[in-house]
């Protein structure tokens, strides 16, 4: 930084702005499927016999795969990650949620675990305490394993 630079260095100049940050996305009327809000999954709901259940692989419609396979609103995955990390938690694999034709055993999303598990307080603490129960994601939406 030059001594004559009065404004100084601003990290915000290097960060891409998030157009959806702070907006109430539920007020928009668009073609995308509505997301179920609230509730969430507690840590006790993902505990297996050896530790938290984590999907060993991404399902065919994982929200972390390229494209918008779940037809979520633009910026929704980014918002979900931000909210999960701010709460010290995780994102539950949608294939393991109640009401899906797959198994009813909830588990951490494989895509979230790979990309953000090291930033989740709960998952970081558990990685120091013990193992994870790695499970195969249920076969949904034509998955062939």
C-alpha positions as CSV (number, residue, x, y, z in Angstrom):
1,X,0.0,0.0,0.0
2,X,1.4,3.4,-0.9
3,X,1.9,5.9,1.8
4,X,-0.1,8.5,-0.1
5,X,-3.2,6.2,-0.5
6,X,-5.7,7.8,1.8
7,X,-8.4,5.2,1.4
8,X,-6.3,2.2,2.3
9,X,-6.8,-1.4,1.5
10,X,-10.4,-2.8,1.4
11,X,-10.9,-6.6,1.3
12,X,-14.4,-6.0,-0.1
13,X,-12.8,-4.8,-3.3
14,X,-11.6,-8.4,-3.9
15,X,-14.7,-10.3,-2.8
16,X,-17.5,-10.9,-5.3
17,X,-20.7,-9.4,-4.0
18,X,-23.6,-11.8,-3.1
19,X,-26.7,-10.4,-4.8
20,X,-28.9,-12.6,-2.6
21,X,-27.4,-11.7,0.8
22,X,-30.0,-10.1,3.1
23,X,-32.9,-10.5,0.6
24,X,-36.0,-12.2,1.6
25,X,-36.0,-14.9,-1.1
26,X,-39.5,-16.1,-0.1
27,X,-41.1,-13.0,-1.4
28,X,-40.1,-13.7,-4.9
29,X,-42.5,-15.3,-7.3
30,X,-40.5,-17.4,-9.6
31,X,-40.4,-20.8,-11.4
32,X,-38.2,-22.5,-8.8
33,X,-39.5,-25.0,-6.4
34,X,-40.2,-23.7,-2.9
35,X,-37.7,-24.9,-0.2
36,X,-38.8,-26.2,3.1
37,X,-37.7,-23.8,5.7
38,X,-37.1,-24.1,9.4
39,X,-36.8,-27.1,11.6
40,X,-33.5,-28.4,10.4
41,X,-31.8,-31.5,11.6
42,X,-30.3,-31.8,15.0
43,X,-27.0,-33.5,15.7
44,X,-28.8,-36.3,17.6
45,X,-30.8,-37.2,14.4
46,X,-27.6,-37.9,12.4
47,X,-25.8,-40.0,15.1
48,X,-25.1,-43.6,14.1
49,X,-23.4,-46.3,16.3
50,X,-19.9,-44.9,15.6
51,X,-20.6,-41.2,15.1
52,X,-22.4,-38.9,12.8
53,X,-23.8,-40.4,9.6
54,X,-22.3,-38.9,6.5
55,X,-23.2,-39.9,2.9
56,X,-20.1,-41.5,1.4
57,X,-20.9,-40.2,-2.1
58,X,-23.1,-37.4,-3.6
59,X,-26.5,-38.6,-4.8
60,X,-27.4,-37.9,-8.5
61,X,-29.2,-34.7,-7.5
62,X,-26.8,-33.4,-4.9
63,X,-27.0,-29.6,-4.6
64,X,-23.2,-29.5,-4.8
65,X,-23.1,-31.1,-8.2
66,X,-22.7,-28.7,-11.2
67,X,-26.0,-27.3,-12.5
68,X,-29.1,-26.7,-10.6
69,X,-30.4,-30.3,-10.4
70,X,-32.9,-29.5,-7.6
71,X,-34.2,-26.3,-9.3
72,X,-33.3,-24.1,-6.3
73,X,-33.5,-20.4,-6.5
74,X,-30.3,-18.6,-7.5
75,X,-28.0,-18.1,-4.5
76,X,-30.0,-20.6,-2.3
77,X,-27.1,-23.1,-1.9
78,X,-24.8,-20.3,-0.9
79,X,-27.4,-19.1,1.6
80,X,-27.8,-22.6,3.0
81,X,-24.1,-23.1,3.5
82,X,-23.7,-19.6,5.1
83,X,-26.6,-20.3,7.5
84,X,-25.3,-23.8,8.4
85,X,-21.8,-22.6,9.1
86,X,-23.0,-19.6,11.1
87,X,-25.0,-22.0,13.3
88,X,-22.0,-24.4,13.6
89,X,-23.9,-27.2,11.8
90,X,-24.2,-28.9,8.5
91,X,-26.5,-29.5,5.6
92,X,-28.6,-32.7,5.7
93,X,-28.6,-34.8,2.5
94,X,-32.0,-34.2,0.9
95,X,-32.2,-37.9,-0.1
96,X,-32.3,-38.8,3.6
97,X,-35.0,-36.5,4.8
98,X,-38.4,-37.7,5.9
99,X,-41.0,-37.8,3.1
100,X,-38.4,-39.0,0.5
101,X,-38.7,-42.5,-1.0
102,X,-35.2,-43.4,0.3
103,X,-34.2,-44.5,3.8
104,X,-35.4,-42.4,6.7
105,X,-32.0,-42.3,8.3
106,X,-30.8,-38.7,8.1
107,X,-27.1,-38.1,7.2
108,X,-24.8,-35.2,6.4
109,X,-24.7,-34.3,2.7
110,X,-21.5,-35.7,1.1
111,X,-21.0,-32.5,-1.0
112,X,-21.2,-30.3,2.1
113,X,-18.9,-32.6,4.1
114,X,-16.3,-32.6,1.3
115,X,-16.4,-28.8,0.7
116,X,-17.2,-27.3,4.1
117,X,-16.9,-30.1,6.7
118,X,-13.6,-28.6,7.9
119,X,-15.4,-25.3,8.6
120,X,-18.4,-26.8,10.6
121,X,-17.9,-26.6,14.3
122,X,-19.8,-29.8,14.9
123,X,-18.0,-31.8,12.3
124,X,-14.6,-30.5,13.3
125,X,-15.2,-31.4,17.0
126,X,-16.5,-34.8,16.1
127,X,-13.5,-35.5,13.8
128,X,-11.3,-35.1,16.9
129,X,-13.6,-37.3,19.1
130,X,-14.2,-40.3,16.9
131,X,-15.2,-41.7,13.5
132,X,-18.0,-40.9,11.1
133,X,-20.5,-43.5,10.0
134,X,-20.1,-43.3,6.2
135,X,-23.3,-44.6,4.5
136,X,-24.3,-45.0,0.9
137,X,-27.0,-42.4,-0.1
138,X,-30.4,-43.8,-0.8
139,X,-31.1,-44.5,-4.5
140,X,-33.5,-41.7,-5.6
141,X,-34.4,-40.0,-8.8
142,X,-33.1,-42.9,-10.9
143,X,-29.7,-43.3,-9.1
144,X,-27.9,-46.5,-10.1
145,X,-25.1,-47.6,-7.8
